[in-house]
Amino acid sequence: MAVNPIFKGFTKTQLKNNTLINGIKSDKEKADKLKSAKPADNKPEAPKTKKPNTDSLVSVQGNDKANPHGLSEKALAYLETLKEKFGDMNFIITRGEQHGGAAGGDTSKSYNCFIDADLLEKMAADESVAAKYEGIIKDAVVQVDDLKAQAEAKGTGHLVSAFGIKLNADGTWSFSAILKDSIWDMIGGKNDSKGKNILYNTKEGMLEALERIREQIQEAEEAKKEADKNEDIDFKA
């Protein structure tokens, strides 16, 4: 049988096994697939993002609205224990000048306790440390009542929305007082300075600070009255 000139140079085995023919078919199939394929949109492939490990968010991430200071699960559980032990105490977590949650906290509570996140972690990890500072919280309530009574007697109690204490990272503590929003506005406070309307001091220092604020407000009110009086005189003239 005569061999087609196209296939000259190939062995009988290659022709018998259709090696060349199969190759031609394969190339033709590839060409057909390219023709039928949709044109590329030339858009770059979106980068693949790694799914975050949600198991570690509580203890590692510090941007969770419910846990802005990144407390460990153990510290969060211990915080709930503190809330049960001191039912009339509003606990507000701090880290430096940052406060977790609203600065005013729960207004239904009689006292505030600002507690540093690092100290809370130590209390959660060591029962002896916890017992020490729980004792301080318990004893401080009586002293906070005394501070409030003295402020009322000096005519400055109305400046404060809530008294309390602050437990610092180094283990020291002080009294706290959250100024009322109206008072904060009167002495030049700004809406974007949340947390700065909270005073921390000793008992004597707190009473002195409140007295200075009262005098500042009084001076501002007198200046306003004088300005209104002069404006009225100018209008009549």
mmCIF file of the C-alpha atoms, coordinates in Angstrom:
data_MODEL
# 
_entry.id   MODEL 
# 
loop_
_atom_site.group_PDB 
_atom_site.id 
_atom_site.type_symbol 
_atom_site.label_atom_id 
_atom_site.label_alt_id 
_atom_site.label_comp_id 
_atom_site.label_asym_id 
_atom_site.label_entity_id 
_atom_site.label_seq_id 
_atom_site.pdbx_PDB_ins_code 
_atom_site.Cartn_x 
_atom_site.Cartn_y 
_atom_site.Cartn_z 
_atom_site.occupancy 
_atom_site.B_iso_or_equiv 
_atom_site.pdbx_formal_charge 
_atom_site.auth_seq_id 
_atom_site.auth_comp_id 
_atom_site.auth_asym_id 
_atom_site.auth_atom_id 
_atom_site.pdbx_PDB_model_num 
ATOM 1   C CA . MET A 1 1   ? 0.000   0.000   0.000   1.00 0.00 ? 1   MET A CA 1 
ATOM 2   C CA . ALA A 1 2   ? 1.343   3.402   -0.981  1.00 0.00 ? 2   ALA A CA 1 
ATOM 3   C CA . VAL A 1 3   ? 2.170   5.722   1.864   1.00 0.00 ? 3   VAL A CA 1 
ATOM 4   C CA . ASN A 1 4   ? 0.788   9.189   1.815   1.00 0.00 ? 4   ASN A CA 1 
ATOM 5   C CA . PRO A 1 5   ? 3.701   11.623  1.193   1.00 0.00 ? 5   PRO A CA 1 
ATOM 6   C CA . ILE A 1 6   ? 2.735   13.536  4.294   1.00 0.00 ? 6   ILE A CA 1 
ATOM 7   C CA . PHE A 1 7   ? 3.608   10.543  6.449   1.00 0.00 ? 7   PHE A CA 1 
ATOM 8   C CA . LYS A 1 8   ? 6.967   9.728   4.816   1.00 0.00 ? 8   LYS A CA 1 
ATOM 9   C CA . GLY A 1 9   ? 9.834   9.494   7.305   1.00 0.00 ? 9   GLY A CA 1 
ATOM 10  C CA . PHE A 1 10  ? 7.715   7.941   10.084  1.00 0.00 ? 10  PHE A CA 1 
ATOM 11  C CA . THR A 1 11  ? 7.930   4.304   11.114  1.00 0.00 ? 11  THR A CA 1 
ATOM 12  C CA . LYS A 1 12  ? 5.184   1.791   10.588  1.00 0.00 ? 12  LYS A CA 1 
ATOM 13  C CA . THR A 1 13  ? 4.750   1.507   14.331  1.00 0.00 ? 13  THR A CA 1 
ATOM 14  C CA . GLN A 1 14  ? 4.135   5.272   14.636  1.00 0.00 ? 14  GLN A CA 1 
ATOM 15  C CA . LEU A 1 15  ? 1.619   5.134   11.835  1.00 0.00 ? 15  LEU A CA 1 
ATOM 16  C CA . LYS A 1 16  ? -0.007  1.980   13.241  1.00 0.00 ? 16  LYS A CA 1 
ATOM 17  C CA . ASN A 1 17  ? -0.377  3.541   16.694  1.00 0.00 ? 17  ASN A CA 1 
ATOM 18  C CA . ASN A 1 18  ? -1.616  6.773   15.192  1.00 0.00 ? 18  ASN A CA 1 
ATOM 19  C CA . THR A 1 19  ? 1.033   8.677   17.128  1.00 0.00 ? 19  THR A CA 1 
ATOM 20  C CA . LEU A 1 20  ? 1.207   11.471  14.630  1.00 0.00 ? 20  LEU A CA 1 
ATOM 21  C CA . ILE A 1 21  ? -2.509  11.490  13.923  1.00 0.00 ? 21  ILE A CA 1 
ATOM 22  C CA . ASN A 1 22  ? -3.318  11.634  17.640  1.00 0.00 ? 22  ASN A CA 1 
ATOM 23  C CA . GLY A 1 23  ? -0.937  14.562  17.958  1.00 0.00 ? 23  GLY A CA 1 
ATOM 24  C CA . ILE A 1 24  ? -2.681  16.370  15.136  1.00 0.00 ? 24  ILE A CA 1 
ATOM 25  C CA . LYS A 1 25  ? -6.060  15.710  16.768  1.00 0.00 ? 25  LYS A CA 1 
ATOM 26  C CA . SER A 1 26  ? -4.755  16.988  20.096  1.00 0.00 ? 26  SER A CA 1 
ATOM 27  C CA . ASP A 1 27  ? -3.529  20.227  18.539  1.00 0.00 ? 27  ASP A CA 1 
ATOM 28  C CA . LYS A 1 28  ? -6.848  20.653  16.748  1.00 0.00 ? 28  LYS A CA 1 
ATOM 29  C CA . GLU A 1 29  ? -8.791  20.157  20.026  1.00 0.00 ? 29  GLU A CA 1 
ATOM 30  C CA . LYS A 1 30  ? -6.656  22.797  21.737  1.00 0.00 ? 30  LYS A CA 1 
ATOM 31  C CA . ALA A 1 31  ? -7.312  25.220  18.904  1.00 0.00 ? 31  ALA A CA 1 
ATOM 32  C CA . ASP A 1 32  ? -11.071 24.574  19.116  1.00 0.00 ? 32  ASP A CA 1 
ATOM 33  C CA . LYS A 1 33  ? -11.036 25.165  22.869  1.00 0.00 ? 33  LYS A CA 1 
ATOM 34  C CA . LEU A 1 34  ? -9.235  28.484  22.425  1.00 0.00 ? 34  LEU A CA 1 
ATOM 35  C CA . LYS A 1 35  ? -11.818 29.595  19.875  1.00 0.00 ? 35  LYS A CA 1 
ATOM 36  C CA . SER A 1 36  ? -14.739 28.709  22.135  1.00 0.00 ? 36  SER A CA 1 
ATOM 37  C CA . ALA A 1 37  ? -13.190 30.195  25.284  1.00 0.00 ? 37  ALA A CA 1 
ATOM 38  C CA . LYS A 1 38  ? -14.528 33.517  26.561  1.00 0.00 ? 38  LYS A CA 1 
ATOM 39  C CA . PRO A 1 39  ? -12.226 36.490  25.980  1.00 0.00 ? 39  PRO A CA 1 
ATOM 40  C CA . ALA A 1 40  ? -10.142 37.392  29.031  1.00 0.00 ? 40  ALA A CA 1 
ATOM 41  C CA . ASP A 1 41  ? -11.167 40.560  30.814  1.00 0.00 ? 41  ASP A CA 1 
ATOM 42  C CA . ASN A 1 42  ? -7.512  41.275  31.686  1.00 0.00 ? 42  ASN A CA 1 
ATOM 43  C CA . LYS A 1 43  ? -8.513  42.064  35.262  1.00 0.00 ? 43  LYS A CA 1 
ATOM 44  C CA . PRO A 1 44  ? -5.855  41.195  37.852  1.00 0.00 ? 44  PRO A CA 1 
ATOM 45  C CA . GLU A 1 45  ? -6.714  38.291  40.076  1.00 0.00 ? 45  GLU A CA 1 
ATOM 46  C CA . ALA A 1 46  ? -7.883  39.427  43.500  1.00 0.00 ? 46  ALA A CA 1 
ATOM 47  C CA . PRO A 1 47  ? -5.340  38.595  46.192  1.00 0.00 ? 47  PRO A CA 1 
ATOM 48  C CA . LYS A 1 48  ? -6.316  35.743  48.433  1.00 0.00 ? 48  LYS A CA 1 
ATOM 49  C CA . THR A 1 49  ? -6.856  36.802  52.028  1.00 0.00 ? 49  THR A CA 1 
ATOM 50  C CA . LYS A 1 50  ? -6.050  34.521  54.879  1.00 0.00 ? 50  LYS A CA 1 
ATOM 51  C CA . LYS A 1 51  ? -9.020  33.778  57.092  1.00 0.00 ? 51  LYS A CA 1 
ATOM 52  C CA . PRO A 1 52  ? -8.369  35.109  60.604  1.00 0.00 ? 52  PRO A CA 1 
ATOM 53  C CA . ASN A 1 53  ? -8.168  32.738  63.494  1.00 0.00 ? 53  ASN A CA 1 
ATOM 54  C CA . THR A 1 54  ? -11.211 33.788  65.490  1.00 0.00 ? 54  THR A CA 1 
ATOM 55  C CA . ASP A 1 55  ? -10.128 31.675  68.460  1.00 0.00 ? 55  ASP A CA 1 
ATOM 56  C CA . SER A 1 56  ? -7.365  34.173  69.277  1.00 0.00 ? 56  SER A CA 1 
ATOM 57  C CA . LEU A 1 57  ? -9.289  37.416  68.763  1.00 0.00 ? 57  LEU A CA 1 
ATOM 58  C CA . VAL A 1 58  ? -10.295 37.811  72.399  1.00 0.00 ? 58  VAL A CA 1 
ATOM 59  C CA . SER A 1 59  ? -6.788  37.652  73.820  1.00 0.00 ? 59  SER A CA 1 
ATOM 60  C CA . VAL A 1 60  ? -4.804  39.163  70.935  1.00 0.00 ? 60  VAL A CA 1 
ATOM 61  C CA . GLN A 1 61  ? -6.875  41.784  69.190  1.00 0.00 ? 61  GLN A CA 1 
ATOM 62  C CA . GLY A 1 62  ? -7.506  45.102  70.935  1.00 0.00 ? 62  GLY A CA 1 
ATOM 63  C CA . ASN A 1 63  ? -10.047 46.611  68.544  1.00 0.00 ? 63  ASN A CA 1 
ATOM 64  C CA . ASP A 1 64  ? -13.098 44.587  69.497  1.00 0.00 ? 64  ASP A CA 1 
ATOM 65  C CA . LYS A 1 65  ? -15.855 46.961  70.613  1.00 0.00 ? 65  LYS A CA 1 
ATOM 66  C CA . ALA A 1 66  ? -16.900 44.554  73.350  1.00 0.00 ? 66  ALA A CA 1 
ATOM 67  C CA . ASN A 1 67  ? -13.291 44.068  74.451  1.00 0.00 ? 67  ASN A CA 1 
ATOM 68  C CA . PRO A 1 68  ? -11.314 47.149  73.328  1.00 0.00 ? 68  PRO A CA 1 
ATOM 69  C CA . HIS A 1 69  ? -8.280  46.396  75.515  1.00 0.00 ? 69  HIS A CA 1 
ATOM 70  C CA . GLY A 1 70  ? -7.852  42.796  74.375  1.00 0.00 ? 70  GLY A CA 1 
ATOM 71  C CA . LEU A 1 71  ? -8.451  41.120  77.741  1.00 0.00 ? 71  LEU A CA 1 
ATOM 72  C CA . SER A 1 72  ? -7.801  37.400  77.962  1.00 0.00 ? 72  SER A CA 1 
ATOM 73  C CA . GLU A 1 73  ? -10.736 35.054  78.398  1.00 0.00 ? 73  GLU A CA 1 
ATOM 74  C CA . LYS A 1 74  ? -9.645  34.426  81.990  1.00 0.00 ? 74  LYS A CA 1 
ATOM 75  C CA . ALA A 1 75  ? -9.652  38.162  82.766  1.00 0.00 ? 75  ALA A CA 1 
ATOM 76  C CA . LEU A 1 76  ? -13.070 38.596  81.155  1.00 0.00 ? 76  LEU A CA 1 
ATOM 77  C CA . ALA A 1 77  ? -14.452 35.761  83.283  1.00 0.00 ? 77  ALA A CA 1 
ATOM 78  C CA . TYR A 1 78  ? -12.903 37.254  86.427  1.00 0.00 ? 78  TYR A CA 1 
ATOM 79  C CA . LEU A 1 79  ? -14.410 40.649  85.577  1.00 0.00 ? 79  LEU A CA 1 
ATOM 80  C CA . GLU A 1 80  ? -17.854 39.048  85.650  1.00 0.00 ? 80  GLU A CA 1 
ATOM 81  C CA . THR A 1 81  ? -17.007 37.657  89.104  1.00 0.00 ? 81  THR A CA 1 
ATOM 82  C CA . LEU A 1 82  ? -16.127 41.160  90.321  1.00 0.00 ? 82  LEU A CA 1 
ATOM 83  C CA . LYS A 1 83  ? -19.429 42.503  89.018  1.00 0.00 ? 83  LYS A CA 1 
ATOM 84  C CA . GLU A 1 84  ? -21.283 39.836  90.991  1.00 0.00 ? 84  GLU A CA 1 
ATOM 85  C CA . LYS A 1 85  ? -19.321 40.482  94.200  1.00 0.00 ? 85  LYS A CA 1 
ATOM 86  C CA . PHE A 1 86  ? -19.755 44.252  94.013  1.00 0.00 ? 86  PHE A CA 1 
ATOM 87  C CA . GLY A 1 87  ? -23.244 44.627  92.609  1.00 0.00 ? 87  GLY A CA 1 
ATOM 88  C CA . ASP A 1 88  ? -23.420 48.399  93.079  1.00 0.00 ? 88  ASP A CA 1 
ATOM 89  C CA . MET A 1 89  ? -20.015 49.003  91.467  1.00 0.00 ? 89  MET A CA 1 
ATOM 90  C CA . ASN A 1 90  ? -19.617 49.915  87.807  1.00 0.00 ? 90  ASN A CA 1 
ATOM 91  C CA . PHE A 1 91  ? -16.298 48.516  86.500  1.00 0.00 ? 91  PHE A CA 1 
ATOM 92  C CA . ILE A 1 92  ? -14.636 50.430  83.653  1.00 0.00 ? 92  ILE A CA 1 
ATOM 93  C CA . ILE A 1 93  ? -11.477 48.990  82.079  1.00 0.00 ? 93  ILE A CA 1 
ATOM 94  C CA . THR A 1 94  ? -8.617  51.405  81.335  1.00 0.00 ? 94  THR A CA 1 
ATOM 95  C CA . ARG A 1 95  ? -5.187  51.240  79.770  1.00 0.00 ? 95  ARG A CA 1 
ATOM 96  C CA . GLY A 1 96  ? -3.246  54.458  80.297  1.00 0.00 ? 96  GLY A CA 1 
ATOM 97  C CA . GLU A 1 97  ? -5.544  57.275  79.212  1.00 0.00 ? 97  GLU A CA 1 
ATOM 98  C CA . GLN A 1 98  ? -7.831  54.968  77.232  1.00 0.00 ? 98  GLN A CA 1 
ATOM 99  C CA . HIS A 1 99  ? -11.148 53.869  78.663  1.00 0.00 ? 99  HIS A CA 1 
ATOM 100 C CA . GLY A 1 100 ? -13.168 50.873  77.587  1.00 0.00 ? 100 GLY A CA 1 
ATOM 101 C CA . GLY A 1 101 ? -16.844 51.614  77.004  1.00 0.00 ? 101 GLY A CA 1 
ATOM 102 C CA . ALA A 1 102 ? -18.638 54.848  77.809  1.00 0.00 ? 102 ALA A CA 1 
ATOM 103 C CA . ALA A 1 103 ? -16.747 57.159  80.152  1.00 0.00 ? 103 ALA A CA 1 
ATOM 104 C CA . GLY A 1 104 ? -19.778 57.529  82.364  1.00 0.00 ? 104 GLY A CA 1 
ATOM 105 C CA . GLY A 1 105 ? -20.396 53.817  82.542  1.00 0.00 ? 105 GLY A CA 1 
ATOM 106 C CA . ASP A 1 106 ? -23.618 52.433  83.975  1.00 0.00 ? 106 ASP A CA 1 
ATOM 107 C CA . THR A 1 107 ? -25.441 55.351  85.612  1.00 0.00 ? 107 THR A CA 1 
ATOM 108 C CA . SER A 1 108 ? -27.652 52.939  87.559  1.00 0.00 ? 108 SER A CA 1 
ATOM 109 C CA . LYS A 1 109 ? -24.659 52.034  89.760  1.00 0.00 ? 109 LYS A CA 1 
ATOM 110 C CA . SER A 1 110 ? -23.687 54.114  92.784  1.00 0.00 ? 110 SER A CA 1 
ATOM 111 C CA . TYR A 1 111 ? -19.918 53.794  92.336  1.00 0.00 ? 111 TYR A CA 1 
ATOM 112 C CA . ASN A 1 112 ? -17.360 53.580  89.566  1.00 0.00 ? 112 ASN A CA 1 
ATOM 113 C CA . CYS A 1 113 ? -14.193 51.503  89.648  1.00 0.00 ? 113 CYS A CA 1 
ATOM 114 C CA . PHE A 1 114 ? -11.705 52.285  86.888  1.00 0.00 ? 114 PHE A CA 1 
ATOM 115 C CA . ILE A 1 115 ? -9.312  49.356  86.752  1.00 0.00 ? 115 ILE A CA 1 
ATOM 116 C CA . ASP A 1 116 ? -6.235  48.993  84.569  1.00 0.00 ? 116 ASP A CA 1 
ATOM 117 C CA . ALA A 1 117 ? -6.340  46.066  82.137  1.00 0.00 ? 117 ALA A CA 1 
ATOM 118 C CA . ASP A 1 118 ? -2.889  44.808  83.149  1.00 0.00 ? 118 ASP A CA 1 
ATOM 119 C CA . LEU A 1 119 ? -3.795  44.817  86.835  1.00 0.00 ? 119 LEU A CA 1 
ATOM 120 C CA . LEU A 1 120 ? -7.029  42.964  86.075  1.00 0.00 ? 120 LEU A CA 1 
ATOM 121 C CA . GLU A 1 121 ? -5.004  40.290  84.273  1.00 0.00 ? 121 GLU A CA 1 
ATOM 122 C CA . LYS A 1 122 ? -2.787  39.903  87.375  1.00 0.00 ? 122 LYS A CA 1 
ATOM 123 C CA . MET A 1 123 ? -5.823  39.614  89.631  1.00 0.00 ? 123 MET A CA 1 
ATOM 124 C CA . ALA A 1 124 ? -7.346  36.984  87.348  1.00 0.00 ? 124 ALA A CA 1 
ATOM 125 C CA . ALA A 1 125 ? -4.117  34.962  87.371  1.00 0.00 ? 125 ALA A CA 1 
ATOM 126 C CA . ASP A 1 126 ? -3.292  35.128  91.114  1.00 0.00 ? 126 ASP A CA 1 
ATOM 127 C CA . GLU A 1 127 ? -5.823  34.629  93.914  1.00 0.00 ? 127 GLU A CA 1 
ATOM 128 C CA . SER A 1 128 ? -3.646  36.441  96.467  1.00 0.00 ? 128 SER A CA 1 
ATOM 129 C CA . VAL A 1 129 ? -3.422  39.519  94.222  1.00 0.00 ? 129 VAL A CA 1 
ATOM 130 C CA . ALA A 1 130 ? -7.166  39.350  93.647  1.00 0.00 ? 130 ALA A CA 1 
ATOM 131 C CA . ALA A 1 131 ? -7.885  39.171  97.384  1.00 0.00 ? 131 ALA A CA 1 
ATOM 132 C CA . LYS A 1 132 ? -5.636  42.192  98.060  1.00 0.00 ? 132 LYS A CA 1 
ATOM 133 C CA . TYR A 1 133 ? -7.335  44.501  95.567  1.00 0.00 ? 133 TYR A CA 1 
ATOM 134 C CA . GLU A 1 134 ? -10.829 43.251  96.263  1.00 0.00 ? 134 GLU A CA 1 
ATOM 135 C CA . GLY A 1 135 ? -10.174 44.337  99.842  1.00 0.00 ? 135 GLY A CA 1 
ATOM 136 C CA . ILE A 1 136 ? -9.104  47.775  98.612  1.00 0.00 ? 136 ILE A CA 1 
ATOM 137 C CA . ILE A 1 137 ? -12.293 48.076  96.556  1.00 0.00 ? 137 ILE A CA 1 
ATOM 138 C CA . LYS A 1 138 ? -14.422 47.100  99.535  1.00 0.00 ? 138 LYS A CA 1 
ATOM 139 C CA . ASP A 1 139 ? -12.745 49.568  101.910 1.00 0.00 ? 139 ASP A CA 1 
ATOM 140 C CA . ALA A 1 140 ? -12.733 52.360  99.314  1.00 0.00 ? 140 ALA A CA 1 
ATOM 141 C CA . VAL A 1 141 ? -16.524 52.428  99.129  1.00 0.00 ? 141 VAL A CA 1 
ATOM 142 C CA . VAL A 1 142 ? -16.712 53.920  102.632 1.00 0.00 ? 142 VAL A CA 1 
ATOM 143 C CA . GLN A 1 143 ? -14.110 56.534  101.728 1.00 0.00 ? 143 GLN A CA 1 
ATOM 144 C CA . VAL A 1 144 ? -15.917 57.405  98.491  1.00 0.00 ? 144 VAL A CA 1 
ATOM 145 C CA . ASP A 1 145 ? -19.075 58.061  100.504 1.00 0.00 ? 145 ASP A CA 1 
ATOM 146 C CA . ASP A 1 146 ? -17.082 60.396  102.753 1.00 0.00 ? 146 ASP A CA 1 
ATOM 147 C CA . LEU A 1 147 ? -15.613 62.213  99.739  1.00 0.00 ? 147 LEU A CA 1 
ATOM 148 C CA . LYS A 1 148 ? -19.084 62.677  98.262  1.00 0.00 ? 148 LYS A CA 1 
ATOM 149 C CA . ALA A 1 149 ? -20.431 64.030  101.572 1.00 0.00 ? 149 ALA A CA 1 
ATOM 150 C CA . GLN A 1 150 ? -17.580 66.544  101.856 1.00 0.00 ? 150 GLN A CA 1 
ATOM 151 C CA . ALA A 1 151 ? -18.067 67.696  98.261  1.00 0.00 ? 151 ALA A CA 1 
ATOM 152 C CA . GLU A 1 152 ? -21.775 68.235  98.938  1.00 0.00 ? 152 GLU A CA 1 
ATOM 153 C CA . ALA A 1 153 ? -20.944 70.235  102.074 1.00 0.00 ? 153 ALA A CA 1 
ATOM 154 C CA . LYS A 1 154 ? -18.559 72.471  100.080 1.00 0.00 ? 154 LYS A CA 1 
ATOM 155 C CA . GLY A 1 155 ? -21.109 73.090  97.349  1.00 0.00 ? 155 GLY A CA 1 
ATOM 156 C CA . THR A 1 156 ? -19.264 71.142  94.658  1.00 0.00 ? 156 THR A CA 1 
ATOM 157 C CA . GLY A 1 157 ? -21.070 67.821  94.750  1.00 0.00 ? 157 GLY A CA 1 
ATOM 158 C CA . HIS A 1 158 ? -23.462 68.929  91.988  1.00 0.00 ? 158 HIS A CA 1 
ATOM 159 C CA . LEU A 1 159 ? -20.529 69.158  89.553  1.00 0.00 ? 159 LEU A CA 1 
ATOM 160 C CA . VAL A 1 160 ? -20.042 65.366  89.573  1.00 0.00 ? 160 VAL A CA 1 
ATOM 161 C CA . SER A 1 161 ? -22.193 62.668  87.994  1.00 0.00 ? 161 SER A CA 1 
ATOM 162 C CA . ALA A 1 162 ? -20.432 59.800  89.802  1.00 0.00 ? 162 ALA A CA 1 
ATOM 163 C CA . PHE A 1 163 ? -17.622 59.304  92.307  1.00 0.00 ? 163 PHE A CA 1 
ATOM 164 C CA . GLY A 1 164 ? -15.445 56.221  92.540  1.00 0.00 ? 164 GLY A CA 1 
ATOM 165 C CA . ILE A 1 165 ? -11.888 54.924  92.573  1.00 0.00 ? 165 ILE A CA 1 
ATOM 166 C CA . LYS A 1 166 ? -9.166  54.027  90.078  1.00 0.00 ? 166 LYS A CA 1 
ATOM 167 C CA . LEU A 1 167 ? -6.842  51.033  90.398  1.00 0.00 ? 167 LEU A CA 1 
ATOM 168 C CA . ASN A 1 168 ? -3.624  51.656  88.473  1.00 0.00 ? 168 ASN A CA 1 
ATOM 169 C CA . ALA A 1 169 ? -1.264  49.223  86.706  1.00 0.00 ? 169 ALA A CA 1 
ATOM 170 C CA . ASP A 1 170 ? 1.390   49.651  89.425  1.00 0.00 ? 170 ASP A CA 1 
ATOM 171 C CA . GLY A 1 171 ? -1.083  48.721  92.155  1.00 0.00 ? 171 GLY A CA 1 
ATOM 172 C CA . THR A 1 172 ? -1.657  52.237  93.497  1.00 0.00 ? 172 THR A CA 1 
ATOM 173 C CA . TRP A 1 173 ? -5.130  53.690  93.644  1.00 0.00 ? 173 TRP A CA 1 
ATOM 174 C CA . SER A 1 174 ? -6.851  57.065  93.779  1.00 0.00 ? 174 SER A CA 1 
ATOM 175 C CA . PHE A 1 175 ? -10.324 58.578  93.893  1.00 0.00 ? 175 PHE A CA 1 
ATOM 176 C CA . SER A 1 176 ? -12.197 59.314  90.673  1.00 0.00 ? 176 SER A CA 1 
ATOM 177 C CA . ALA A 1 177 ? -14.912 61.786  89.759  1.00 0.00 ? 177 ALA A CA 1 
ATOM 178 C CA . ILE A 1 178 ? -16.729 62.089  86.434  1.00 0.00 ? 178 ILE A CA 1 
ATOM 179 C CA . LEU A 1 179 ? -17.815 65.660  85.746  1.00 0.00 ? 179 LEU A CA 1 
ATOM 180 C CA . LYS A 1 180 ? -21.331 66.182  84.419  1.00 0.00 ? 180 LYS A CA 1 
ATOM 181 C CA . ASP A 1 181 ? -21.501 66.843  80.673  1.00 0.00 ? 181 ASP A CA 1 
ATOM 182 C CA . SER A 1 182 ? -22.992 70.305  81.239  1.00 0.00 ? 182 SER A CA 1 
ATOM 183 C CA . ILE A 1 183 ? -20.139 71.229  83.602  1.00 0.00 ? 183 ILE A CA 1 
ATOM 184 C CA . TRP A 1 184 ? -17.547 69.860  81.182  1.00 0.00 ? 184 TRP A CA 1 
ATOM 185 C CA . ASP A 1 185 ? -19.008 72.057  78.427  1.00 0.00 ? 185 ASP A CA 1 
ATOM 186 C CA . MET A 1 186 ? -18.980 75.135  80.662  1.00 0.00 ? 186 MET A CA 1 
ATOM 187 C CA . ILE A 1 187 ? -15.262 74.844  81.395  1.00 0.00 ? 187 ILE A CA 1 
ATOM 188 C CA . GLY A 1 188 ? -14.318 74.416  77.751  1.00 0.00 ? 188 GLY A CA 1 
ATOM 189 C CA . GLY A 1 189 ? -14.496 70.682  77.285  1.00 0.00 ? 189 GLY A CA 1 
ATOM 190 C CA . LYS A 1 190 ? -14.908 69.277  73.776  1.00 0.00 ? 190 LYS A CA 1 
ATOM 191 C CA . ASN A 1 191 ? -16.964 66.392  72.474  1.00 0.00 ? 191 ASN A CA 1 
ATOM 192 C CA . ASP A 1 192 ? -13.853 64.764  71.025  1.00 0.00 ? 192 ASP A CA 1 
ATOM 193 C CA . SER A 1 193 ? -12.031 64.755  74.379  1.00 0.00 ? 193 SER A CA 1 
ATOM 194 C CA . LYS A 1 194 ? -14.014 61.880  75.857  1.00 0.00 ? 194 LYS A CA 1 
ATOM 195 C CA . GLY A 1 195 ? -12.409 60.529  78.990  1.00 0.00 ? 195 GLY A CA 1 
ATOM 196 C CA . LYS A 1 196 ? -10.718 63.815  79.908  1.00 0.00 ? 196 LYS A CA 1 
ATOM 197 C CA . ASN A 1 197 ? -13.724 64.856  81.974  1.00 0.00 ? 197 ASN A CA 1 
ATOM 198 C CA . ILE A 1 198 ? -12.654 62.323  84.605  1.00 0.00 ? 198 ILE A CA 1 
ATOM 199 C CA . LEU A 1 199 ? -10.621 63.507  87.591  1.00 0.00 ? 199 LEU A CA 1 
ATOM 200 C CA . TYR A 1 200 ? -8.215  61.256  89.506  1.00 0.00 ? 200 TYR A CA 1 
ATOM 201 C CA . ASN A 1 201 ? -6.740  62.449  92.778  1.00 0.00 ? 201 ASN A CA 1 
ATOM 202 C CA . THR A 1 202 ? -6.402  61.990  96.520  1.00 0.00 ? 202 THR A CA 1 
ATOM 203 C CA . LYS A 1 203 ? -9.392  62.964  98.631  1.00 0.00 ? 203 LYS A CA 1 
ATOM 204 C CA . GLU A 1 204 ? -7.934  66.372  99.494  1.00 0.00 ? 204 GLU A CA 1 
ATOM 205 C CA . GLY A 1 205 ? -6.721  66.917  95.932  1.00 0.00 ? 205 GLY A CA 1 
ATOM 206 C CA . MET A 1 206 ? -10.137 66.024  94.551  1.00 0.00 ? 206 MET A CA 1 
ATOM 207 C CA . LEU A 1 207 ? -11.930 68.508  96.822  1.00 0.00 ? 207 LEU A CA 1 
ATOM 208 C CA . GLU A 1 208 ? -9.473  71.239  95.823  1.00 0.00 ? 208 GLU A CA 1 
ATOM 209 C CA . ALA A 1 209 ? -9.871  70.451  92.113  1.00 0.00 ? 209 ALA A CA 1 
ATOM 210 C CA . LEU A 1 210 ? -13.658 70.607  92.353  1.00 0.00 ? 210 LEU A CA 1 
ATOM 211 C CA . GLU A 1 211 ? -13.422 73.917  94.201  1.00 0.00 ? 211 GLU A CA 1 
ATOM 212 C CA . ARG A 1 212 ? -11.269 75.378  91.409  1.00 0.00 ? 212 ARG A CA 1 
ATOM 213 C CA . ILE A 1 213 ? -13.805 74.230  88.826  1.00 0.00 ? 213 ILE A CA 1 
ATOM 214 C CA . ARG A 1 214 ? -16.632 75.809  90.835  1.00 0.00 ? 214 ARG A CA 1 
ATOM 215 C CA . GLU A 1 215 ? -14.701 79.121  90.959  1.00 0.00 ? 215 GLU A CA 1 
ATOM 216 C CA . GLN A 1 216 ? -13.956 78.898  87.236  1.00 0.00 ? 216 GLN A CA 1 
ATOM 217 C CA . ILE A 1 217 ? -17.635 78.440  86.448  1.00 0.00 ? 217 ILE A CA 1 
ATOM 218 C CA . GLN A 1 218 ? -18.603 81.295  88.765  1.00 0.00 ? 218 GLN A CA 1 
ATOM 219 C CA . GLU A 1 219 ? -16.115 83.619  87.055  1.00 0.00 ? 219 GLU A CA 1 
ATOM 220 C CA . ALA A 1 220 ? -17.430 82.620  83.630  1.00 0.00 ? 220 ALA A CA 1 
ATOM 221 C CA . GLU A 1 221 ? -21.021 83.288  84.712  1.00 0.00 ? 221 GLU A CA 1 
ATOM 222 C CA . GLU A 1 222 ? -20.118 86.701  86.123  1.00 0.00 ? 222 GLU A CA 1 
ATOM 223 C CA . ALA A 1 223 ? -18.260 87.606  82.925  1.00 0.00 ? 223 ALA A CA 1 
ATOM 224 C CA . LYS A 1 224 ? -21.282 86.597  80.875  1.00 0.00 ? 224 LYS A CA 1 
ATOM 225 C CA . LYS A 1 225 ? -23.595 88.730  83.024  1.00 0.00 ? 225 LYS A CA 1 
ATOM 226 C CA . GLU A 1 226 ? -21.273 91.712  82.597  1.00 0.00 ? 226 GLU A CA 1 
ATOM 227 C CA . ALA A 1 227 ? -21.166 91.181  78.834  1.00 0.00 ? 227 ALA A CA 1 
ATOM 228 C CA . ASP A 1 228 ? -24.976 90.949  78.655  1.00 0.00 ? 228 ASP A CA 1 
ATOM 229 C CA . LYS A 1 229 ? -25.274 94.102  80.743  1.00 0.00 ? 229 LYS A CA 1 
ATOM 230 C CA . ASN A 1 230 ? -22.959 96.083  78.439  1.00 0.00 ? 230 ASN A CA 1 
ATOM 231 C CA . GLU A 1 231 ? -24.794 94.783  75.388  1.00 0.00 ? 231 GLU A CA 1 
ATOM 232 C CA . ASP A 1 232 ? -28.092 95.966  76.858  1.00 0.00 ? 232 ASP A CA 1 
ATOM 233 C CA . ILE A 1 233 ? -26.654 99.452  77.529  1.00 0.00 ? 233 ILE A CA 1 
ATOM 234 C CA . ASP A 1 234 ? -25.363 99.697  73.955  1.00 0.00 ? 234 ASP A CA 1 
ATOM 235 C CA . PHE A 1 235 ? -28.740 98.642  72.593  1.00 0.00 ? 235 PHE A CA 1 
ATOM 236 C CA . LYS A 1 236 ? -30.589 101.316 74.595  1.00 0.00 ? 236 LYS A CA 1 
ATOM 237 C CA . ALA A 1 237 ? -28.099 103.984 73.529  1.00 0.00 ? 237 ALA A CA 1 
# 
